[in-house]
């Protein structure tokens, strides 16, 4: 039993260390504040548009504002816009994960400690996801107002947030991989943003490709798999895709860290 508990303690300790490091610097406050600010802006803009639509429907005598579905016409567009916010903010979360360790020289201490590479990676992943969870938690205040003053269905909202968590996990796994390849935080942040943008524009590339290539690119598109989540539809094939993406990203990170261990 102690041997089974030890890995979990190691992972938890590293995750706790990562989370403390985020809040020991301005990163956590800037990231959460920026994400909440931009989310609030998109929320206000989409809510204003939704209210104008509702008034127009009411004027034409179709039953008033309640004839427009809150989930599909307000929450879904908001969740789709949140994808873009994640793309902007997440590189700031992951860029320091390994780069800062290399710059400060603490990576040697980690690599020579009795903790395995996978414990380190999973701990850093858990720490970044905990911060990401706090970012998403900051948005619940806005969603709460919709439940107070409107009548959205809670299940599609929960499914949308599950999709955001999985999507964020994919971005974190990619960010950790890139951060493990360089000791410069700025390079890590820029490279991560460029890779995120590439993942974002994959559907646009698919539009100009042949039928087979288009099919492959659309399946590989990290954003395309979020569409059903934003509609409140839980499809296991999308869950499997995101989990596979996360595991593959962490596997590549482990290989990168392993090569660093051999070099040191």
N, C-alpha and C positions, 0 to 999 in steps of 0.2 A: 504493500500500500504506500509506504513512503516513497518508493521509486516511481510510482505512478503520479504522486502529488508533486514531486520535485519539478518536472517539466512545466507544469501549470504555474508553479510559484516563480520559476525563472521568467516565463513569458509575462506574467502579471507584473513582476518587478521591473522588467524592461519597458513594458507599456506605461507603467507609472512614472518611470524616469523620463520617458519621451514626453508625456503629458506635462510634467513639471517643467521640462525644458521649454516647451511651447509658451507656458505662462510666465516663465522667468524672463522671457524677452517680449518685445511688443508684438511678435508674430500672431499669437492666439487672439489678442485683442483687436489687431488690425484685420485679421481674416474674418473673425466673427462679426465685427462691426461693419466691414465692407460688404460681406454677404447679406447681412440683415438690411443694410441701407439699400442695396440694389434690389433685393427681393421686395422690400417695401415700395420701391419706385414702380416695379413691374406690377405689383399687386394693385397699387392705386390706379395705374393706367388701364389695366385690364378691367378693374372694377368699374371705372368711369365708363368705359366702352360698353360693358355689360348693362349698366343702368340705362344708358342711352338706348340700347337695343330693347330693353324691357319697356321703356316708355313708348317707343315706336310701336311695339306690338300692342300695347294697351290702347293707343290711339286708334289703331285699326280694328279694335274690338274683338281680339282673339283671346280674351280671358285675362288680360293684364300680365304683370311681371312673372307670375308663377308658371306661365306657359313656356318660359325659357328655362332649360335645365341648368341648374347651377354647376353641377359637376362637369358637364360637357362644354358649357360656354364660358365658364369662369375658371374653375379649378384646373381643367385640362390644359388650356393655354398657359396658365400660370406655371404648371409643372414642366411644360415643354420649354418655357423661357428659363426655368431654373437649371436646365441642362447647360445652357450657355453660361450661367453664373458659375456653375461648378468648373467649367472649362477655364474660366478666368482665375478663380480663386485657388483651386486645388494645387497648382504648381507651387504656390507659396507655402503650402502645408508640407509637401514632400521634398522640396528642394534641399532642405538642410539635413534630412534623415541620415544619410551616410556622408555627404559632402562635408558637413561640419565636423563629423567624427574624424575624417581624414585630415582636414585642415588643422584641427587642434591636436592631432596625434593620439586621441583616445581610441581610435580604431584598433591600434595594436593591442591595447589592454583588453578590448572585447574579443579580438581574435585569439588571444592567448589564454583567455579565461576558460574554465571548464564548461561554459555554456555553449551548446551547439549552434551552428549557423542558423538552423531552422528556428531555434528558440529566439535568437536575436531578430530574425526577419519577422516572425509572427508577433513578437513583442512590439517592434516598430510599426508593423501594420495595425495592430490593435490600438496603439497610442494615436496614430493618425486617424483611425476610424472613430475613436472616442471624440477627438476634436471635431471631426466632420459631423458626428452625431449631435454635438452641441450647436453647430451651425444650423442643422435642420431643426433642432428644438427651438431655436430663436424664431423660426417661421411659424410655429404653432399658434402664436398669439394672433396673427392675421387670420389663420384658418379658423381659430376659435370664434372670432367675430362673425364668420359666415354661419357657424352653427347657432350662434345666439340670435342673429337677425334674419337668417335664411333657413332653408330646409335641405341642405345637401345630404346625400347618402354617405354614411361614414365608411362603408366597406370599400368603395372605389378610392376614397381618400387614403385609406390605410394601404391599399395595393399600390397607389402612386408613390407613397413614401417608401414602401418596400423596394420599388423600382429605383428610387433615388439612392437608397442605401447600397443596392447592388451595383448601380452605375458608379457611385462614388468609390466603391471597393475596387472596381476595375481601374479607375484613374489612380488610386493610391498604389496599386500593384505596379502600374507602369511608372509612376513617379519614383517609387523605391528602386526599381531597376535602373532608371537613368541616374538617380542620385548615387547609386553604388558604383557608377562608372567614372565619376569625376570628383575632384576635391574642391571644385569651385562652385559655390552656391548659385551664382548668377548664371553660369553655363548650364547648370542643372535645371534651373527655373526656365530659362529660355528654351532649352532642348525639350523639356517636358511640355511646355506650351505648344511648341511646333508639332510634337507627336499628337497631342490632344486635338489640334486643329486638323491634322491629317485624318484622324479617326472621325472627326466631325464632318468633313467634306466627302467622305467615302460615298455616300448616296449620290452626291452631285457627280462624282466620277463615274458612277454606275450608269447614270442617265445617258452618257455618250459612248457606252461600251456595248459590245455584242450581247446577244441573249444569254449565253452561258456565263460570260465574264460578269455580266450584270447580276445574274443570279448569285454568283459567288460573292461579289462585292457587297450586295445587299445583305447577305447572310453574315458577312464579317463586320458589317457596320454596327458599331457599338450603340449608336443613337437609334437606329432603326428598331432595335429590339426593345426600346423603351416605349414605343408607340402604344402597344397594348396595355402596358402598365398605366400610362397616362389616361387611357380610357376606362381604367378600373377593371381590366380583364387580366386575370392571373393565368398565364399559360406556362406550363412546366418547361417547354422547350426554351423559353427566354431565361428562365431561372437557371437551367442547366448551362446555357451559353455563358451567362455572366459568371457563374461559379467556376466554369472551366477556364474562362478568361483570367479570373483572379488567381486560380491555382497555377496556371501557366506562367503568369507574370511573376508570381512568387518563386516558382521553380527557376526561371531565368535569373532572378535576383540571387537565389542561392548559388547558382553556377558562377555568377559574377563575384560574389563574396568568397566563394571557394578559391577562385583564381587569385583573388587578393590575398588570401591566407597563404597560398603557395609562394607568391611573390615576396611576402614579408617573412 
